[in-house]
Amino acid sequence: MEFTIGQVAAILQGKVEGDETQKVYRLDKIQEGKEGGISFLSNEKYQSFIYETEATAVIVSENFTPVKEIKTNLIRVKDAYTGFTTLLEAYSQFSKMSLVGVQEPSYMDSSSEMGENGFRGAFSHIGKLCKIGSEVKIHPQVFIGDNVKIGDYTIIHPGAKICSGTVIGNNCEIHPGAVIGSDGFGFAPQPDGTYKPIPQIGNVIIEDHVSIGANTTIDCATMGSTIIKRGVKIDNLVQIAHNVVIGEDTVIASQTGISGSTEIGKNCVVAGQVGISGHIKIANRTTIGAKTGISKTIKKEGETIFGYIGMEMKNFLKSYSIFKNLDVLENRLRELEKKP
C-alpha cells in the first residue's frame, strides 16, 4: 500500500515539513531507513540517525529541534511514539481489511448469508443458516459450523474453528488455530468407576472488540452460554471451560486455565500460567500474578493476588520471607529446646 506523506500526516493529525507529495509504502527503523520508508524518532539515543537516514519521512515530536541539516521530510506530531503507534495500527488495519472476494475452492451453504466487502479464503467452510456481517475476513482453512452469527469487521485467521451456535460480535479478531465452541469437559462418574459423557448443548457468545489468541480454546456451555464480554483480550494457548463468564476489558495471558462456571470481573489482569478453580467469582479489577493458583472466590475489588495458593500479595511475600528461612528457624528452635 502506498500513501503520500500528506495522507500520513492527516491520519496522525500532524504537520509536514518538506514535500508532502512524496510517497511512502514501507515502515522502517530509523537506522535502517531507505527511500520509500517512513520511520520515527522518540528516543534521544537514536537522534544521530535522523541526520543520516535515507527514509523518505520521519515522524518527530513537536518539540524536536534539529542541530544539523536534515535531508528527510518530517511529520511533526504531539508525541512521536504515540504517532508511530497510531500509524502501525492504521497500517495493520488497512492490510487486514484489504482482502475482498472469494478464493476457490471454498464452501458456503446456500442457506447462509454474508455481508458486503467480505473475504472467504481457500478451503474455508461455512455451514448452514449462518449470518455473517459486512467486511468480515475469513481466511483460508477456517471452519465455521451451523447457525453461527458473526458481526461486522471481524477477522478470523487461518485454521480457526468456530463451532455451531457460536455468536461473535463486531470488530473481533480470532487468531490462527483458535477453537471456539468445542465441547466442555463434562463427565459424570459412575458407580463402576467409569465416566459418562454429559451432552454440552450450550454455546459461546463473544461480544464486540474481543481478541482471541492463537490456539486458545473456549468451550461451549453445558447449558446456556460461555460469555466473553466486550473488549476482552485473550493471549495464545489459554483454556476457558464451559459456562465461564469473563467481564469487560479483562486481559488474560498465555497458558492460563479457567475451570467451568467461574465468573471473572471486568478490568482484571490475569498473568501467564494462572490456574483458576471452577464455580468461583473473581472481583472487578483483580490482578493475578503468574503461576498463581486461585481456589476460592475473591470478593474485594482491586486486589493483587500472588502465590501457588493465591493470597493477597503483601501477605504472600511476608509468608515467603519466613518460609525461605525455615531451616534457620528450625535450628534455632532445636538449640532453644536443648537449653535447660
Secondary structure, 3 states (H helix, E strand, C coil): CCEEHHHHHHHHCCEEECCCCCEECEECCHHHCCCCEEEECCCHHHHHHHHCCCCCEEEEECCCCCCCCCCCEEEEECCHHHHHHHHHHHHHHHHHHCCCEECCCCEECCCCEECCCCEECCCCEECCCCEECCCCEECCCCEECCCCEECCCCEECCCCEECCCCEECCCCEECCCCEEEECCCCEEECCCCCEEECCCCCEEEECCCCEECCCCEEECCCCCEEEECCCCEECCCCEECCCCEECCCCEECCCCEECCCCEECCCCEECCCCEECCCCEECCCCEECCCCEECCCECCCCCEEECCCCEEHHHHHHHHHHHCCHHHHHHHHHHHHHCC
